[in-house]
């Protein structure tokens, strides 16, 4: 007979899952930041008066993208 523990995660498993999600958010943030920088750099070179919008910090981005309560 096989015992299935559906939906039960050990405390270590849960904390490692939260850490993985946080790392993914930070990775996504830095990828987006690179995309913005690639777009803004030519604009700044062509127009020295161009002021790029300031992106949120990684902490602000992560808290805004947080799907879990905690």
PDB file of N, CA, C and O in Angstrom:
ATOM      1  N   UNK A   1       0.841  -1.173   0.000  1.00  0.00           N
ATOM      2  CA  UNK A   1       0.000   0.000   0.000  1.00  0.00           C
ATOM      3  C   UNK A   1       0.893   1.245   0.000  1.00  0.00           C
ATOM      4  O   UNK A   1       1.875   1.320   0.738  1.00  0.00           O
ATOM      5  N   UNK A   2       0.537   2.205  -0.830  1.00  0.00           N
ATOM      6  CA  UNK A   2       1.327   3.422  -0.969  1.00  0.00           C
ATOM      7  C   UNK A   2       0.638   4.571  -0.241  1.00  0.00           C
ATOM      8  O   UNK A   2      -0.564   4.787  -0.391  1.00  0.00           O
ATOM      9  N   UNK A   3       1.409   5.294   0.540  1.00  0.00           N
ATOM     10  CA  UNK A   3       0.879   6.453   1.250  1.00  0.00           C
ATOM     11  C   UNK A   3       1.230   7.711   0.466  1.00  0.00           C
ATOM     12  O   UNK A   3       2.388   7.932   0.110  1.00  0.00           O
ATOM     13  N   UNK A   4       0.233   8.519   0.207  1.00  0.00           N
ATOM     14  CA  UNK A   4       0.438   9.757  -0.533  1.00  0.00           C
ATOM     15  C   UNK A   4       0.118  10.920   0.389  1.00  0.00           C
ATOM     16  O   UNK A   4      -0.959  10.975   0.984  1.00  0.00           O
ATOM     17  N   UNK A   5       1.051  11.843   0.503  1.00  0.00           N
ATOM     18  CA  UNK A   5       0.859  13.039   1.322  1.00  0.00           C
ATOM     19  C   UNK A   5       0.662  14.216   0.376  1.00  0.00           C
ATOM     20  O   UNK A   5       1.592  14.985   0.133  1.00  0.00           O
ATOM     21  N   UNK A   6      -0.512  14.352  -0.140  1.00  0.00           N
ATOM     22  CA  UNK A   6      -0.784  15.409  -1.104  1.00  0.00           C
ATOM     23  C   UNK A   6      -0.965  16.745  -0.392  1.00  0.00           C
ATOM     24  O   UNK A   6      -1.750  16.865   0.549  1.00  0.00           O
ATOM     25  N   UNK A   7      -0.232  17.733  -0.853  1.00  0.00           N
ATOM     26  CA  UNK A   7      -0.381  19.073  -0.304  1.00  0.00           C
ATOM     27  C   UNK A   7       0.356  19.306   0.995  1.00  0.00           C
ATOM     28  O   UNK A   7       0.220  20.374   1.592  1.00  0.00           O
ATOM     29  N   UNK A   8       1.131  18.342   1.451  1.00  0.00           N
ATOM     30  CA  UNK A   8       1.872  18.510   2.701  1.00  0.00           C
ATOM     31  C   UNK A   8       3.343  18.707   2.358  1.00  0.00           C
ATOM     32  O   UNK A   8       3.949  17.877   1.680  1.00  0.00           O
ATOM     33  N   UNK A   9       3.901  19.792   2.824  1.00  0.00           N
ATOM     34  CA  UNK A   9       5.303  20.092   2.584  1.00  0.00           C
ATOM     35  C   UNK A   9       5.989  20.276   3.926  1.00  0.00           C
ATOM     36  O   UNK A   9       5.459  20.923   4.829  1.00  0.00           O
ATOM     37  N   UNK A  10       7.174  19.696   4.041  1.00  0.00           N
ATOM     38  CA  UNK A  10       7.925  19.857   5.284  1.00  0.00           C
ATOM     39  C   UNK A  10       8.353  21.315   5.434  1.00  0.00           C
ATOM     40  O   UNK A  10       8.406  22.043   4.443  1.00  0.00           O
ATOM     41  N   UNK A  11       8.657  21.749   6.647  1.00  0.00           N
ATOM     42  CA  UNK A  11       9.098  23.139   6.837  1.00  0.00           C
ATOM     43  C   UNK A  11      10.330  23.475   5.992  1.00  0.00           C
ATOM     44  O   UNK A  11      10.437  24.575   5.450  1.00  0.00           O
ATOM     45  N   UNK A  12      11.261  22.518   5.886  1.00  0.00           N
ATOM     46  CA  UNK A  12      12.453  22.774   5.066  1.00  0.00           C
ATOM     47  C   UNK A  12      12.072  22.883   3.594  1.00  0.00           C
ATOM     48  O   UNK A  12      12.583  23.747   2.882  1.00  0.00           O
ATOM     49  N   UNK A  13      11.186  22.018   3.141  1.00  0.00           N
ATOM     50  CA  UNK A  13      10.747  22.065   1.746  1.00  0.00           C
ATOM     51  C   UNK A  13      10.044  23.362   1.425  1.00  0.00           C
ATOM     52  O   UNK A  13      10.232  23.924   0.345  1.00  0.00           O
ATOM     53  N   UNK A  14       9.238  23.842   2.349  1.00  0.00           N
ATOM     54  CA  UNK A  14       8.518  25.101   2.147  1.00  0.00           C
ATOM     55  C   UNK A  14       9.479  26.283   2.114  1.00  0.00           C
ATOM     56  O   UNK A  14       9.353  27.164   1.263  1.00  0.00           O
ATOM     57  N   UNK A  15      10.437  26.305   3.034  1.00  0.00           N
ATOM     58  CA  UNK A  15      11.383  27.427   3.053  1.00  0.00           C
ATOM     59  C   UNK A  15      12.271  27.417   1.817  1.00  0.00           C
ATOM     60  O   UNK A  15      12.603  28.478   1.289  1.00  0.00           O
ATOM     61  N   UNK A  16      12.660  26.235   1.348  1.00  0.00           N
ATOM     62  CA  UNK A  16      13.483  26.198   0.136  1.00  0.00           C
ATOM     63  C   UNK A  16      12.667  26.611  -1.078  1.00  0.00           C
ATOM     64  O   UNK A  16      13.204  27.226  -2.000  1.00  0.00           O
ATOM     65  N   UNK A  17      11.379  26.286  -1.096  1.00  0.00           N
ATOM     66  CA  UNK A  17      10.510  26.707  -2.195  1.00  0.00           C
ATOM     67  C   UNK A  17      10.382  28.224  -2.223  1.00  0.00           C
ATOM     68  O   UNK A  17      10.435  28.830  -3.293  1.00  0.00           O
ATOM     69  N   UNK A  18      10.215  28.833  -1.072  1.00  0.00           N
ATOM     70  CA  UNK A  18      10.107  30.295  -0.989  1.00  0.00           C
ATOM     71  C   UNK A  18      11.413  30.943  -1.450  1.00  0.00           C
ATOM     72  O   UNK A  18      11.388  31.963  -2.139  1.00  0.00           O
ATOM     73  N   UNK A  19      12.553  30.358  -1.076  1.00  0.00           N
ATOM     74  CA  UNK A  19      13.848  30.894  -1.508  1.00  0.00           C
ATOM     75  C   UNK A  19      14.003  30.797  -3.021  1.00  0.00           C
ATOM     76  O   UNK A  19      14.528  31.716  -3.649  1.00  0.00           O
ATOM     77  N   UNK A  20      13.553  29.699  -3.607  1.00  0.00           N
ATOM     78  CA  UNK A  20      13.628  29.520  -5.062  1.00  0.00           C
ATOM     79  C   UNK A  20      12.767  30.561  -5.764  1.00  0.00           C
ATOM     80  O   UNK A  20      13.185  31.148  -6.762  1.00  0.00           O
ATOM     81  N   UNK A  21      11.566  30.789  -5.244  1.00  0.00           N
ATOM     82  CA  UNK A  21      10.673  31.793  -5.838  1.00  0.00           C
ATOM     83  C   UNK A  21      11.306  33.178  -5.749  1.00  0.00           C
ATOM     84  O   UNK A  21      11.248  33.947  -6.709  1.00  0.00           O
ATOM     85  N   UNK A  22      11.905  33.501  -4.614  1.00  0.00           N
ATOM     86  CA  UNK A  22      12.557  34.802  -4.445  1.00  0.00           C
ATOM     87  C   UNK A  22      13.710  34.956  -5.428  1.00  0.00           C
ATOM     88  O   UNK A  22      13.876  36.020  -6.026  1.00  0.00           O
ATOM     89  N   UNK A  23      14.510  33.901  -5.602  1.00  0.00           N
ATOM     90  CA  UNK A  23      15.622  33.946  -6.550  1.00  0.00           C
ATOM     91  C   UNK A  23      15.126  34.148  -7.978  1.00  0.00           C
ATOM     92  O   UNK A  23      15.731  34.892  -8.749  1.00  0.00           O
ATOM     93  N   UNK A  24      14.025  33.486  -8.330  1.00  0.00           N
ATOM     94  CA  UNK A  24      13.454  33.645  -9.672  1.00  0.00           C
ATOM     95  C   UNK A  24      12.973  35.072  -9.897  1.00  0.00           C
ATOM     96  O   UNK A  24      13.171  35.633 -10.975  1.00  0.00           O
ATOM     97  N   UNK A  25      12.339  35.665  -8.879  1.00  0.00           N
ATOM     98  CA  UNK A  25      11.888  37.058  -8.996  1.00  0.00           C
ATOM     99  C   UNK A  25      13.066  37.994  -9.217  1.00  0.00           C
ATOM    100  O   UNK A  25      13.007  38.888 -10.061  1.00  0.00           O
ATOM    101  N   UNK A  26      14.144  37.785  -8.451  1.00  0.00           N
ATOM    102  CA  UNK A  26      15.319  38.639  -8.596  1.00  0.00           C
ATOM    103  C   UNK A  26      15.952  38.467  -9.972  1.00  0.00           C
ATOM    104  O   UNK A  26      16.376  39.447 -10.584  1.00  0.00           O
ATOM    105  N   UNK A  27      16.020  37.232 -10.466  1.00  0.00           N
ATOM    106  CA  UNK A  27      16.565  36.983 -11.800  1.00  0.00           C
ATOM    107  C   UNK A  27      15.718  37.666 -12.859  1.00  0.00           C
ATOM    108  O   UNK A  27      16.253  38.282 -13.780  1.00  0.00           O
ATOM    109  N   UNK A  28      14.395  37.562 -12.735  1.00  0.00           N
ATOM    110  CA  UNK A  28      13.485  38.214 -13.682  1.00  0.00           C
ATOM    111  C   UNK A  28      13.670  39.728 -13.639  1.00  0.00           C
ATOM    112  O   UNK A  28      13.662  40.382 -14.682  1.00  0.00           O
ATOM    113  N   UNK A  29      13.835  40.284 -12.451  1.00  0.00           N
ATOM    114  CA  UNK A  29      14.034  41.727 -12.300  1.00  0.00           C
ATOM    115  C   UNK A  29      15.287  42.178 -13.047  1.00  0.00           C
ATOM    116  O   UNK A  29      15.251  43.161 -13.787  1.00  0.00           O
ATOM    117  N   UNK A  30      16.395  41.461 -12.854  1.00  0.00           N
ATOM    118  CA  UNK A  30      17.639  41.874 -13.497  1.00  0.00           C
ATOM    119  C   UNK A  30      17.579  41.703 -15.008  1.00  0.00           C
ATOM    120  O   UNK A  30      18.200  42.478 -15.736  1.00  0.00           O
ATOM    121  N   UNK A  31      16.844  40.704 -15.498  1.00  0.00           N
ATOM    122  CA  UNK A  31      16.650  40.568 -16.946  1.00  0.00           C
ATOM    123  C   UNK A  31      15.858  41.756 -17.488  1.00  0.00           C
ATOM    124  O   UNK A  31      16.205  42.312 -18.530  1.00  0.00           O
ATOM    125  N   UNK A  32      14.802  42.143 -16.786  1.00  0.00           N
ATOM    126  CA  UNK A  32      14.014  43.304 -17.203  1.00  0.00           C
ATOM    127  C   UNK A  32      14.841  44.583 -17.146  1.00  0.00           C
ATOM    128  O   UNK A  32      14.729  45.439 -18.024  1.00  0.00           O
ATOM    129  N   UNK A  33      15.661  44.710 -16.123  1.00  0.00           N
ATOM    130  CA  UNK A  33      16.514  45.889 -15.990  1.00  0.00           C
ATOM    131  C   UNK A  33      17.502  45.977 -17.155  1.00  0.00           C
ATOM    132  O   UNK A  33      17.772  47.068 -17.658  1.00  0.00           O
ATOM    133  N   UNK A  34      18.036  44.844 -17.582  1.00  0.00           N
ATOM    134  CA  UNK A  34      18.943  44.827 -18.741  1.00  0.00           C
ATOM    135  C   UNK A  34      18.207  45.222 -20.011  1.00  0.00           C
ATOM    136  O   UNK A  34      18.751  45.951 -20.841  1.00  0.00           O
ATOM    137  N   UNK A  35      16.975  44.751 -20.173  1.00  0.00           N
ATOM    138  CA  UNK A  35      16.190  45.124 -21.348  1.00  0.00           C
ATOM    139  C   UNK A  35      15.924  46.631 -21.371  1.00  0.00           C
ATOM    140  O   UNK A  35      16.010  47.265 -22.422  1.00  0.00           O
ATOM    141  N   UNK A  36      15.604  47.193 -20.220  1.00  0.00           N
ATOM    142  CA  UNK A  36      15.361  48.635 -20.128  1.00  0.00           C
ATOM    143  C   UNK A  36      16.645  49.398 -20.454  1.00  0.00           C
ATOM    144  O   UNK A  36      16.614  50.387 -21.187  1.00  0.00           O
ATOM    145  N   UNK A  37      17.765  48.940 -19.911  1.00  0.00           N
ATOM    146  CA  UNK A  37      19.044  49.616 -20.168  1.00  0.00           C
ATOM    147  C   UNK A  37      19.404  49.562 -21.649  1.00  0.00           C
ATOM    148  O   UNK A  37      19.918  50.535 -22.201  1.00  0.00           O
ATOM    149  N   UNK A  38      19.133  48.423 -22.295  1.00  0.00           N
ATOM    150  CA  UNK A  38      19.412  48.307 -23.732  1.00  0.00           C
ATOM    151  C   UNK A  38      18.567  49.279 -24.548  1.00  0.00           C
ATOM    152  O   UNK A  38      19.014  49.763 -25.587  1.00  0.00           O
ATOM    153  N   UNK A  39      17.380  49.562 -24.099  1.00  0.00           N
ATOM    154  CA  UNK A  39      16.493  50.486 -24.814  1.00  0.00           C
ATOM    155  C   UNK A  39      16.828  51.949 -24.495  1.00  0.00           C
ATOM    156  O   UNK A  39      16.740  52.815 -25.365  1.00  0.00           O
ATOM    157  N   UNK A  40      17.208  52.211 -23.257  1.00  0.00           N
ATOM    158  CA  UNK A  40      17.443  53.590 -22.817  1.00  0.00           C
ATOM    159  C   UNK A  40      18.784  54.129 -23.319  1.00  0.00           C
ATOM    160  O   UNK A  40      18.886  55.314 -23.637  1.00  0.00           O
ATOM    161  N   UNK A  41      19.800  53.289 -23.395  1.00  0.00           N
ATOM    162  CA  UNK A  41      21.135  53.754 -23.781  1.00  0.00           C
ATOM    163  C   UNK A  41      21.148  54.472 -25.130  1.00  0.00           C
ATOM    164  O   UNK A  41      21.701  55.569 -25.213  1.00  0.00           O
ATOM    165  N   UNK A  42      20.562  53.904 -26.197  1.00  0.00           N
ATOM    166  CA  UNK A  42      20.552  54.647 -27.468  1.00  0.00           C
ATOM    167  C   UNK A  42      19.770  55.960 -27.390  1.00  0.00           C
ATOM    168  O   UNK A  42      20.132  56.943 -28.035  1.00  0.00           O
ATOM    169  N   UNK A  43      18.706  55.969 -26.603  1.00  0.00           N
ATOM    170  CA  UNK A  43      17.931  57.200 -26.457  1.00  0.00           C
ATOM    171  C   UNK A  43      18.753  58.290 -25.773  1.00  0.00           C
ATOM    172  O   UNK A  43      18.686  59.460 -26.150  1.00  0.00           O
ATOM    173  N   UNK A  44      19.522  57.897 -24.771  1.00  0.00           N
ATOM    174  CA  UNK A  44      20.362  58.870 -24.074  1.00  0.00           C
ATOM    175  C   UNK A  44      21.511  59.353 -24.957  1.00  0.00           C
ATOM    176  O   UNK A  44      21.918  60.512 -24.871  1.00  0.00           O
ATOM    177  N   UNK A  45      22.031  58.470 -25.801  1.00  0.00           N
ATOM    178  CA  UNK A  45      23.115  58.875 -26.700  1.00  0.00           C
ATOM    179  C   UNK A  45      22.614  59.830 -27.779  1.00  0.00           C
ATOM    180  O   UNK A  45      23.319  60.760 -28.169  1.00  0.00           O
ATOM    181  N   UNK A  46      21.398  59.596 -28.256  1.00  0.00           N
ATOM    182  CA  UNK A  46      20.865  60.458 -29.311  1.00  0.00           C
ATOM    183  C   UNK A  46      20.322  61.781 -28.766  1.00  0.00           C
ATOM    184  O   UNK A  46      20.275  62.780 -29.483  1.00  0.00           O
ATOM    185  N   UNK A  47      19.916  61.783 -27.501  1.00  0.00           N
ATOM    186  CA  UNK A  47      19.370  62.997 -26.899  1.00  0.00           C
ATOM    187  C   UNK A  47      19.940  63.140 -25.483  1.00  0.00           C
ATOM    188  O   UNK A  47      19.456  62.484 -24.561  1.00  0.00           O
ATOM    189  N   UNK A  48      20.945  63.975 -25.297  1.00  0.00           N
ATOM    190  CA  UNK A  48      21.566  64.121 -23.977  1.00  0.00           C
ATOM    191  C   UNK A  48      20.611  64.626 -22.894  1.00  0.00           C
ATOM    192  O   UNK A  48      20.877  64.437 -21.707  1.00  0.00           O
ATOM    193  N   UNK A  49      19.519  65.256 -23.276  1.00  0.00           N
ATOM    194  CA  UNK A  49      18.565  65.767 -22.288  1.00  0.00           C
ATOM    195  C   UNK A  49      17.522  64.730 -21.876  1.00  0.00           C
ATOM    196  O   UNK A  49      16.692  64.989 -21.005  1.00  0.00           O
ATOM    197  N   UNK A  50      17.569  63.559 -22.503  1.00  0.00           N
ATOM    198  CA  UNK A  50      16.589  62.510 -22.188  1.00  0.00           C
ATOM    199  C   UNK A  50      16.808  61.990 -20.768  1.00  0.00           C
ATOM    200  O   UNK A  50      17.918  61.602 -20.402  1.00  0.00           O
ATOM    201  N   UNK A  51      15.757  61.988 -19.990  1.00  0.00           N
ATOM    202  CA  UNK A  51      15.808  61.439 -18.635  1.00  0.00           C
ATOM    203  C   UNK A  51      14.980  60.165 -18.600  1.00  0.00           C
ATOM    204  O   UNK A  51      13.766  60.190 -18.799  1.00  0.00           O
ATOM    205  N   UNK A  52      15.645  59.071 -18.349  1.00  0.00           N
ATOM    206  CA  UNK A  52      14.961  57.782 -18.299  1.00  0.00           C
ATOM    207  C   UNK A  52      14.185  57.661 -16.998  1.00  0.00           C
ATOM    208  O   UNK A  52      14.601  58.206 -15.976  1.00  0.00           O
ATOM    209  N   UNK A  53      13.057  56.951 -17.026  1.00  0.00           N
ATOM    210  CA  UNK A  53      12.330  56.719 -15.777  1.00  0.00           C
ATOM    211  C   UNK A  53      13.165  55.841 -14.843  1.00  0.00           C
ATOM    212  O   UNK A  53      13.906  54.966 -15.290  1.00  0.00           O
ATOM    213  N   UNK A  54      13.035  56.084 -13.572  1.00  0.00           N
ATOM    214  CA  UNK A  54      13.779  55.306 -12.587  1.00  0.00           C
ATOM    215  C   UNK A  54      13.024  54.021 -12.272  1.00  0.00           C
ATOM    216  O   UNK A  54      11.882  54.066 -11.814  1.00  0.00           O
ATOM    217  N   UNK A  55      13.659  52.873 -12.517  1.00  0.00           N
ATOM    218  CA  UNK A  55      12.979  51.609 -12.214  1.00  0.00           C
ATOM    219  C   UNK A  55      12.928  51.379 -10.704  1.00  0.00           C
ATOM    220  O   UNK A  55      13.730  51.946  -9.962  1.00  0.00           O
ATOM    221  N   UNK A  56      11.998  50.557 -10.254  1.00  0.00           N
ATOM    222  CA  UNK A  56      11.942  50.250  -8.821  1.00  0.00           C
ATOM    223  C   UNK A  56      13.161  49.426  -8.412  1.00  0.00           C
ATOM    224  O   UNK A  56      13.809  48.804  -9.253  1.00  0.00           O
ATOM    225  N   UNK A  57      13.463  49.428  -7.135  1.00  0.00           N
ATOM    226  CA  UNK A  57      14.564  48.597  -6.644  1.00  0.00           C
ATOM    227  C   UNK A  57      14.135  47.135  -6.694  1.00  0.00           C
ATOM    228  O   UNK A  57      12.954  46.832  -6.864  1.00  0.00           O
ATOM    229  N   UNK A  58      15.096  46.240  -6.545  1.00  0.00           N
ATOM    230  CA  UNK A  58      14.777  44.809  -6.582  1.00  0.00           C
ATOM    231  C   UNK A  58      13.833  44.441  -5.436  1.00  0.00           C
ATOM    232  O   UNK A  58      12.972  43.577  -5.602  1.00  0.00           O
ATOM    233  N   UNK A  59      13.982  45.080  -4.289  1.00  0.00           N
ATOM    234  CA  UNK A  59      13.083  44.816  -3.165  1.00  0.00           C
ATOM    235  C   UNK A  59      11.660  45.258  -3.443  1.00  0.00           C
ATOM    236  O   UNK A  59      10.706  44.546  -3.128  1.00  0.00           O
ATOM    237  N   UNK A  60      11.518  46.443  -4.040  1.00  0.00           N
ATOM    238  CA  UNK A  60      10.181  46.933  -4.391  1.00  0.00           C
ATOM    239  C   UNK A  60       9.540  46.038  -5.441  1.00  0.00           C
ATOM    240  O   UNK A  60       8.361  45.697  -5.340  1.00  0.00           O
ATOM    241  N   UNK A  61      10.325  45.656  -6.457  1.00  0.00           N
ATOM    242  CA  UNK A  61       9.799  44.793  -7.519  1.00  0.00           C
ATOM    243  C   UNK A  61       9.351  43.450  -6.947  1.00  0.00           C
ATOM    244  O   UNK A  61       8.275  42.955  -7.282  1.00  0.00           O
ATOM    245  N   UNK A  62      10.181  42.863  -6.081  1.00  0.00           N
ATOM    246  CA  UNK A  62       9.857  41.558  -5.504  1.00  0.00           C
ATOM    247  C   UNK A  62       8.603  41.620  -4.645  1.00  0.00           C
ATOM    248  O   UNK A  62       7.780  40.706  -4.677  1.00  0.00           O
ATOM    249  N   UNK A  63       8.456  42.693  -3.879  1.00  0.00           N
ATOM    250  CA  UNK A  63       7.265  42.794  -3.027  1.00  0.00           C
ATOM    251  C   UNK A  63       6.009  43.031  -3.859  1.00  0.00           C
ATOM    252  O   UNK A  63       4.930  42.565  -3.493  1.00  0.00           O
ATOM    253  N   UNK A  64       6.135  43.753  -4.980  1.00  0.00           N
ATOM    254  CA  UNK A  64       4.976  43.979  -5.851  1.00  0.00           C
ATOM    255  C   UNK A  64       4.581  42.713  -6.602  1.00  0.00           C
ATOM    256  O   UNK A  64       3.407  42.521  -6.917  1.00  0.00           O
ATOM    257  N   UNK A  65       5.551  41.851  -6.891  1.00  0.00           N
ATOM    258  CA  UNK A  65       5.295  40.634  -7.658  1.00  0.00           C
ATOM    259  C   UNK A  65       5.037  39.425  -6.764  1.00  0.00           C
ATOM    260  O   UNK A  65       5.007  38.294  -7.251  1.00  0.00           O
ATOM    261  N   UNK A  66       4.854  39.645  -5.483  1.00  0.00           N
ATOM    262  CA  UNK A  66       4.737  38.554  -4.523  1.00  0.00           C
ATOM    263  C   UNK A  66       3.362  37.904  -4.606  1.00  0.00           C
ATOM    264  O   UNK A  66       2.367  38.528  -4.235  1.00  0.00           O
ATOM    265  N   UNK A  67       3.284  36.648  -5.090  1.00  0.00           N
ATOM    266  CA  UNK A  67       1.994  35.973  -5.146  1.00  0.00           C
ATOM    267  C   UNK A  67       1.613  35.299  -3.831  1.00  0.00           C
ATOM    268  O   UNK A  67       0.450  34.951  -3.628  1.00  0.00           O
ATOM    269  N   UNK A  68       2.584  35.112  -2.938  1.00  0.00           N
ATOM    270  CA  UNK A  68       2.326  34.430  -1.672  1.00  0.00           C
ATOM    271  C   UNK A  68       2.110  35.442  -0.560  1.00  0.00           C
ATOM    272  O   UNK A  68       2.717  36.512  -0.559  1.00  0.00           O
ATOM    273  N   UNK A  69       1.256  35.106   0.373  1.00  0.00           N
ATOM    274  CA  UNK A  69       1.092  35.941   1.564  1.00  0.00           C
ATOM    275  C   UNK A  69       2.213  35.597   2.518  1.00  0.00           C
ATOM    276  O   UNK A  69       2.575  34.429   2.660  1.00  0.00           O
ATOM    277  N   UNK A  70       2.757  36.587   3.161  1.00  0.00           N
ATOM    278  CA  UNK A  70       3.804  36.245   4.097  1.00  0.00           C
ATOM    279  C   UNK A  70       4.454  37.372   4.667  1.00  0.00           C
ATOM    280  O   UNK A  70       5.365  37.214   5.480  1.00  0.00           O
TER     281      UNK A  70
END
